[in-house]
């Protein structure tokens, strides 16, 4: 499991913002510099993160984490922090400040669905190699704990029943061993998988065990800080029409100097067709990306290859198109995390693309992120 660099977001911070000395102190410094605006709820969360940082520092000074790896004694328990709140309230920004500031060497900040993909691959690899282990989840948990004293997860969300059981068992064990977890989410632990009524009874003990390791803090910030930016009218063109698609094609041909041609992205033994690409720029239709069974790992491979994506024909989705909505959510999450540039034609504005259905709540985050991605400063 490799290290992933953190990114700043929500209030428009960049990876190059000046960071010095504690989450709350740094937060106030950024306010003074005019990079963000003051918000009492964010200041409260920054204070909670500083308390956690101090607890981790105290453990480090006592050598608990180091000694526990060579003895049977577990380190003193430290509860992690689960930041929950509406989209764009600054959760990711605060967690990133914490991850940079905290005096922990063996730490990792990662988008949660990327971590899930790594876990599933690691378990599958063990099975394919014919490894016989009494409990592969516990074995993997020990490896994760040996690698990291602190894990910071952005956008904690679980939807699939089988994946949920695996990941919650793993994290319960990882935290029991002494690794501390900080997570951001739009959904409280008690509400995870709330729509899957038939699975709630089965999931409850796993969710409760996970939550027992965490302090849950609701971030009730004043507004969505991703909104209100100056928008680039060339990035998101709606409604759908021959004219809007022709405009998108013209922009694509200009940026690729009319030298684009079909290509493919390799992922394992599979190849994902790319209708047209040149250099780090690619053209896809919405159906090519979200109408077939592509998942987060596929989207990660695509954005690793291309820094700019043109997406033609994003439709307004109806409730029974929740699979397409889920894929689009995953796609935008991956693009946002990797600061991929987007140009698109769409049926309507982001907030109206998918308003009712199974993934409608999660789509609010997607709409908020799309607002930031089509702002004038996204490509700076």
LINNOR-V849156 format. One record per run of one state. SS is the DSSP state (A for helix, B for strand, O for the rest). FROM is the first residue (numbers start at 0). TO is the last residue. Records with the same first field share a line. If there is no record, write none. Layout:
BEGIN
SS: FROM-TO ; FROM-TO
END
This chain:
BEGIN
O: 0-21 ; 32-38 ; 62-62 ; 68-78 ; 84-89 ; 101-105 ; 128-134 ; 147-148 ; 154-159 ; 177-178 ; 185-187 ; 191-195 ; 211-212 ; 218-229 ; 231-234 ; 237-240 ; 255-259 ; 267-268 ; 278-279 ; 290-294 ; 305-306 ; 314-317 ; 337-339 ; 346-348 ; 352-358 ; 373-373 ; 375-379
A: 22-31 ; 39-61 ; 63-67 ; 90-100 ; 111-127 ; 135-146 ; 160-176 ; 188-190 ; 196-210 ; 241-254 ; 285-289 ; 295-304 ; 318-336 ; 349-351 ; 359-372
B: 79-83 ; 106-110 ; 149-153 ; 179-184 ; 213-217 ; 230-230 ; 235-236 ; 260-266 ; 269-277 ; 280-284 ; 307-313 ; 340-345 ; 374-374
END
